[in-house]
Amino acid sequence: MKLTTAATFLAAVSGAAPLVTATKAGKGGYSMSYSKSSKGGSYSSKSSKKSSMSYSSKSYKEAKSSKSCTPDSPFNFSTVYTMDNQPENQISIYERDQQDGTLNFISTVATNGSGFQLQFDPATDPAPLRPQQDPLASTGSIIVAGSETQKCLLAVNAGSGTVSTFKIGAAPDELTLVGTFETGGTIPVSITERNGLVYVLNAGGNGSIMGFNLVPFTCQLFPFDASTSTELSQTVPDGGGGILTATPTQIGFTPENNILVTIKQTNGGGPDFENQTGSLNVYEVNQNDGTIGSLIQTSLSREGFGTLPFSFTFDDSGNLLLIELAGIEGSFDRGVVSVMANIDSNPPLLTSEAESGATATCWIEYNPLTSCIYTTNNGSRSISSFYLNEDSEVELVSNDLGGGLDAPTDMIQSSDSKYLYALSTGAQTEDLQPLIYVYEMTGDCGLKQVQVIADGLDDEATRSATDGGVVNGYVGLALF
């Protein structure tokens, strides 16, 4: 099997066509620049329409019989996982009641790897946040993968540059470590898997992608080429890697089985978001062997300010639902949910956007049954909800859901799209206690709080005493 090496890929990138900038008409001065590796040609801009930023009463969609969710698990239990991201990284396991959504802490399991904490730029702190509020500034740090007959848990060890894999057994407390696997870079922060192909996003240095085959039944990882990872198309100054507001955030599959990577600030960024654009990076994937090929890189800015593209998901029509953390005027207080079409085959077309009305909006979940979008707002201690109509227009419904959860980060929804789980790092509370919040999602894009659980989550004082003063902060949520 012949695989694309980093050198081959970079040679292709170096021959990319010049950037062609397309400024979107309308309010906000939104612009995108496109660069495609290995294939020449330029792209023309297309007009976009923008939805109203204000909420108006609508008739919301209830469950849609034409839409399918994840198939029911062949196992007779469900579990939720998170990890403490400490020097001796551990997974916390919760049994999930599939009827009422509640969690019951079971146990912890070591990953045999170490966690890590990204930092703000040492010259200045551009946001009123502690690093413990958002330790890896990413999404997808822990995922459930595998076949219907054998599920696997994959978790990054950002401090040791590895991914740990576990076999999920026949009972909630049966989680067996298979091994740790080198990721071909430093500070792994995000994982994605589809049909046995696994890709890991490293945030250290220029950033890189490592591809693996996930072996059915054993949960082992085998790299496509043990000596090669694909370096991201950016040049980060020496010592500039690992800055929380600039690093790559998420890796995930697109509707056409290519790979999308978001980078908050391309080329390492800096404390001033002016002229520091982030980017969407779509890598063509060879569907036969997993090889990473050509790249389309789209730079995002508005009126000269980088918008800090963060987490993403897709709706039923294949539209990209993207959070831009500093969507307006480079401000953490003006995050935006953007809807973009044509993410695979063309430069993306911005079709709609809506402000979150909150601070540090970073993580996103889309409910396919109700067409509701939920985002966690790390700085506002809240969850925002949006409605996505049949014309792919997005509208803010509420910016004050969640019941005051502190410094929320990752979210995950149940396979039946009934319950939503949100991780609160607790980094701004007096007791510094992390929590997991459980909500029932309603048809009007609301949330009903079901449970708040602290069991299995050590507070900062306990972690500091155990690990010599080190407190990195909990990261990730995965659901089986």
N, C-alpha and C positions, 0 to 999 in steps of 0.2 A: 504493500500500500504506500503510495507516494503522497506525502503530506506537505502542505505549504509551510515553509519556515519563516521566521521573523524577517530574515534578510530579504527573502523573495517578496514578502508583503511590503516591506518598507521601500523596496525598489519600485514597486507599483505605485505606492503613494507619492514618491518623489516626482513621478511623471504626470501628476494630476493636472487637470485643466485649471486655468485661473478661476478665481472665485467670481461668481456673478451675483450681485446683490439685487434683491427684489424688495422694495419697500411697500408694505401693505397700505392701501388707502384707508383713510378713516382715522378715528380718534386714537391717540396713543403712540403714533410714530413707530409701530412694530415693524421690525425688519428681520429678514433671514438671508444668510449667505450660504451658497451651496458649493461643495467641492466633491467631485467624484474621482476616485482613484482608478487607474488602469484603462478607463474608457473616457475618451475625450468628449467634447461637446459642452454646451451651456444650456441653462434652463431659463425659461421665461417666467416672469411673475404671473400670478393669477389673482383675480380679485377675490376678496374674502368678505364674508358678512359677519357681523358681530351681534351677539344677543344683548338684550337689555341687561344692565347690571342690577336692576331692582327686581324684587320678587312680586309677582302678581298671582292671584288665586288661580289654581288650575285643577283640572280633574286628573288625579294621578292614576297611573296604571297599577292595577292589582296583579296578582300572579298571572303570567302569560303561559298558556298551555303549549304554545309553539316553541317555547324556549326550554332548553334542557340544562340541568345543572350537572355537577360532577356525579357520576354514577354512585349508587349506594355502596358503601364498603362491604366486602364479603365477610369482614370480621364483625363480631357482635359488640364492639366497643368503639369509643372515640377518645382521642387524646389531644391535648394541647401542650406545646413545648415552648420554653424560652431558655435563655442562658445568661449566666452572671458576668461573662466576659472578663473574669478575673485572671490573675497570673496562672492559677490552676483552674482553667475554665470548666464549668459544670453546666449540665442540662437539668432543668427542673421539669418534672413530668406531672401532668394533671389529667385525671380521668374526667371526661366530659359527659354529662347527662344529655343524651340526644333529644330528650323530650322537653326539658326546661332550660337547657343551655348551661346550667351551673357547672362549676369546676370543683374537683376535690384533689388536693395535693397528694401525690403518691410517694415520690422519692427524687433524689438527684443522682446523676451519673456523670462521671468525669469524661472529658473529651481527650485527655492526654495531650492537650495543647494549651497555649496561653492566649489570653485576651489582650486588648490594646485600647488606647484612647487617643483619638485625633485631637489636635489642639487648634485654637484660633491663631491667626498670624501673631507672632510675638511682638511685632511693632505696635499693634493696636488691636483692640477688641471691637469689631464692627457690630456686635449685637449683645444685648444684655443677657447672655446665656452662659451657664457653666458647661464645660465639656461633658460632664456626667449626664446632662440633659439629652445629649445626642452623641454618644460615644464614637460611633463609626460613621455617622452622617450618611447612612445608606439604608437600603431596604433589601430584603432577601438574604439576610445573613444566616438564616436557618430555614430549611425547607424540607418537606416530605416529598419523596420521589419514588420511582419504581413501578412495578406492575401491579395489577389487581390482586395477584396472589402473594406477592411479597413486597411490602413497603419498606422503604429505607429513610432514615433521617440523616440529612447532611448539614453540617454546621462549620462555619469558618472559625479558625483560630488566628485572629488578626495579628497577634503578637509573635507567633511562631511560623507564620507563612504556610499554614497547612489547612486542610479540610478533614474533619473527622466524619466517618460514616458509621451508622448503626443499623442493625437489623431490628425492625419492629416485630415483636413476637406475638404470641397468641393471647396475651393478656396485657392490660395497661401497664403493668410494672415490668414487662419483659422488653427491655431495650438493651441490646448487646453491642458493645463497641467492636467494629470490624477492623478498623485501622485508621491511621492518619496518613494523608497524602500531600506531598509538596505541590504548591500551586504555581511554581515557576516565576514567582515574584514575591513582593512583600506587601503586607497589610491587605490580605484578602477581605473583602467587605460584602460581596453579593454573589449568590449562586442561582443558576437556573437550570432546569432539566426538561427535556421533552423526548419521548421515544428512546430513552436510554442514552441520549447525548447530554452531557453535563458541561457547562461552562462556568468558570470562576473568574470574577473580576477582582484584580489586584489594584489597590489605590496608591501604593508606594511608588516614588519616582515619577516616571512618565505614565505609569499605569500599564497594565497588560491583561490579556485574556489567556487562560489555560483551558484546553478542551480535554475531556475524558469520555471514555465509554463506561457506563454503569452496568455492571454484570448482574443480570437477573438472578434472583435467589440467594446471591452471596453478598450483595451490596458493596462489592469491591469497585474501586476506580482504577482504570488503566488509561494513562495519557495517550493521546494520539501520537505524540513524539516526546519522549522524556526529556529531551534537551531543548525543546522549543516552546516558547509562548509568543503570542502576538502582541507586540507593543502598541499602545494607543497612539493615534496620530496627533501628538502634541510634544512640545519641548518644555519641560519644567526645569527651572534653574536649579543648580545644585543646592541641596538642602531645602528645596521648596515643596517636596512631596509631603503629603500627610497634613496639609492645612485644611481644617474642617470645612471652610466655606468654598473650597476650590476643587476638592477631590472628585473622582468618578463616584457615582451614587448607586446605580442599579444596572444590572444586566438582565435581559429577558428576551424571550422569543417574540417575534412579530407574527401577524396572521399568516404570512407566507413562509414561516419557519426560518427566517433569517434572525440575526442577532441585533438587538438595539442596546446601546450603552449611552447613558446620560453622564455628561461631565459638567459640573456646576460652573467652573471657570476654566476654560481651556488655557493651556500653557502655564498653569500654576496660580493664576489669578493674583490677588493682592487685596489689601484692605479697602481700596477704592474701587467700587464696582463699575465706575465709568471706564468705558473702553475695554472692559474685561468680559468678553462674551463667553457664555457657556455653549454647549453644543449637543446635538443629537447625532449619534454615530451608528449607522446601519451597515452591518457587515454581511455580505452575501455568504451563505453557508452551503457547501456542497452536501446535498441530501444523501449521498451514497456513503461518504466517509467522514463527514463532519468538518472537513477542511474549511477554514476561514479564507474568503477571497476578497473581492473588491469592496471598497468602502465609499459610502455617501455620507459626508459630514455636513451638517447644517448648523451654522452658528446663529444664536438667538440673541437679539438685543432690542431695546425699545428706547428711542431718543438718546442713544449713546450709552445707555446703561445695560450691563449684563443682567439677564433675568433669572439666573441660577436654576436651570432645569434640574428637577430633583427626581421624584418617583413617578411611575406611570403604570397604567394598565390599559386594557382595550375594551371597547363596548362590543355589542353583538354584531355590528356592521363592520368591525375591523378598524374603527377610528381610534386613534391614539388619544387617551385621556392623560394629560400631562400636568403636573404641578410645576409652576415656575415660582420659586420661593421668593424672589424679589422682582415680581412681575411688572411693577410700576415704579418708575423713578429710582430703581435700585434699592427699594425700601423693603425691609423685612416685614413691615406692617401692611404691605400691599401685595400679598401673594395672589396668584391667578391660577385657575383651572382652565386649561386650553384644550380645545377639541381640534384634532388635526387629521386630515384624510391623506391617503396615498403615501403612507410612511414607507412602503416597500419599493414601489416601482418608480416613484417620482419624488422630487422635492416636496415635502409635506405642504398641504394647503390648510391654512388656518381658517376654520369655518365658524368658530364661536369661542367665546371666552367669558369668564365671570370672575370677579374678585371674591376672595374668601371672607373679607371683612374681619380678618384676624392676623395675628403676628406669628411668624415662623410656621407657615403652613407647609408641611413636608410630605406626609404619607397619604395614600389614596386607596380606596376600595370602591368598586362598582357593583351594585346589586342588579343582576340581570332580570330579576322578577319584577322589580318596581321601577327600573331605570333611575334609581337614586344613586348619587355619588356621595361618599363620605370622605372627609379629610381630617387628619389630626393637626391641631395648631399648637405647636410646642410652646410658644411664648405666651399664648392667650389662655392656656389651661382649658381648652375647649375642643369640640368637634364641629366642623361646618358640614352642612348637607346641601346638595344641589339636585335639581331635576334636569334630566336630559330628555328632551322631547323627540318625537319621531323624525324631526328635521335636523337632528343632531345639534340643536341649540341648547346651551346650558344656562341655567338660572340658579342663583343663590336662593335657598329656601330659609336657612337659619345659620347663624354663625355662633350660636351659644348653646350647643348641645353638649352632653357629656357629664353634667353634674359636677363640674369643677375639677376634673381629673388633672393632676399636676404633670407638667412637662411630658405630654403624651408623645409616643413615637409610633412604633409599628402597630398595624392592625391586621386582622385576619377574619374572614367570615366563614361560617359553617357551610358545608357542601350543599345544604338545602337553602342557603341564602336567607336563613331566618335569624341567626344570631351573629353579632359582631363582637369581637374581642379586641381590646385596646390595652397596650402596655403603657403604664405611667411610671416614669423613672423615679418620681418622688424627689427630684434633685433640688426643688425649691421649697419643700415643706420643712416644718420645724423638726420633725422626726426623721426626715430623709429616708422614708420608707417606700420602696417600690410597690406597685399594686397592679393587678390585672382587673380591668373593668369588663363586665359582661352586659351586653345590651340586646334587646329584641328590636329588630328593625321593623318599622311600620310602613304602611303603604303610602303615607303622606311625607315620606323622607324624614320621619322623626325617629327618635330612639327612646325606648323604655328601659331604664336601668333594672337589671336582674340581680346582679351580684357585684361585690367588690371584694377581692381576695388578696390577702397578704401572705398566706401560708406558702412556704417554699421560696420566699424572696427575702434575703437577708437585708437589713437596713445598712446604711453606710458605716455606722459605728462597728457593727459586727464584721463587715468585710475589711475595714481598715485594721481591726485588731488581728484578724486571721492572716492578712497578707502584708504585714509590715507597713501599714499606712497607705497602701495602694487601693484606690476606689475607681474602677473604670466605668461602671454603669452597665445595667442590664440592657441587652439588645435582642431583637428578633422575636417573632411569634410564628409558630408553624402549627398546623392542625391536621390530624389524621382522622 
